[in-house]
Amino acid sequence: MAACIDDITLRMQSASLNTKPKVKVFVISTASDLSKCSDLKNCDRLAFDCEGVDLGRNGELSIVQLSSHKECYLFDVLGAKRTSEVVLFLKDILENSSIQKIIHDCKMDSDALYHILDINVAGCHDTQVWDLVMTSQENNLNRTLLSYNCETNPVRNTNVYVENNRFWATRPLTKAMIEWASEDVLTLFQLRKAQRKVADNLPKGARVKEFYQQECDQRIRFLRDKVCVTCQIDTSMIGLFIGRRGANMKSLCEGSIHYYQPTGPKGCGRVDVYSDSQSSMRRAVDNLAPYQDESEEDFEEEEEEESGEEAAEEESEKEDYLDYYDFSRWNDPEYENNYDSYGDFFAGGDHDPGYFHCGPRGT
C-alpha cells in the first residue's frame, strides 16, 4: 500500500515569491501501490526528477519523482528490474511525448533511465536548458529558482554526500530523503511558468520557445547516446582537474564532444568519461593524462628507459676518465685546457659517478 506522507508542507519564504503548491506525497514501491497514481497518465504536464547514487548509467537509480499540482509520487526503483510493473508504469509516462515533463538538467537522469531501466525519456521542459539559453549560465536548481524569484528547496543539502555518497541508497526512505525528493519537483511548476513568461515577452516569442524546446530535446540525448568509460585520476589532482565551479572540466569537453562526471566517494578520483564515439573517446581519455597516476607498466618502461640512458652516460664518463689518464696525450692543449672540468670528476662535482640515480624514483 502506498505510504502517504501528510506532514510534508511547503514553506513560504516571502509573500513576493512564486510559491509551490501544497500537495500530498506518496511513496510507490510495489505493483499494488500503482492504483494510487493511475491519474498521472491523464495529466498533460508533470514535474519530474530522479535521485540516485552516482546518477548515470554506471550508477544506481534510487527514486523517480513525478508530481502533479495536487499529488507527488516517489517511485522507489532501487534495484528494480526493467520488466517490473512499477518500471513499466513509469515507462508509459516518461516515453509519452504528449505529457510534458518539467525537470532541471535531465542529462544524467536520461542516461540512467535509458541504460538501467530501458526508458527513453521524451517531451521535457528542461529548466536548466531554458536558463542556459537565456543567460548563458548553467546553474543548479536553487540558483535558478532564485534568479526567477521562486521559492527554493530549503531541505536540499548536498553536503551529505561528503560523508555518505550512498545517501540515496538508504532504505527505508527517511523523512529527510522524502522531503528533499518531493520538494525538488514541487519547485518546478512555478519555475516553468516564470520562464515561459520571460519568453512570451521576447521578440518572436513563439520562435524562441520552439528553439528552447529543440535544445531541451538535445539535452535528453546528450549523454544517453554517447559511449562511456570509467577512468581514475590522481586524488591529489582532483581540485585542479575540476577547477572553479567545474571550469577546467568544461574546458576539456571540446564543446560538447566529451563530458566528464566525477563519481564515487568524494575525493576518490573516479571519473566517468563520455564521448561521441569510440574514436573520439581516445582524445577524451588523453585529456586526463596530466591528472593521472602513471600505470605500473608505464612506470616500469620509463624506469628501463632512464636506466639505459644513465648507463650510457656513466659509460661515457668512464671513457672520458680513461682518456684523461692517457698520459701520452697530456701534452695535447685540448686536454690541458679541460683539466678543471675533469678535476671536477674526482671532486664530487656534477660528474661524480655517485650522483647517478640508482634507487627507486623519488629517493
Disulfide bonds with the S-S distance in Angstrom:
none
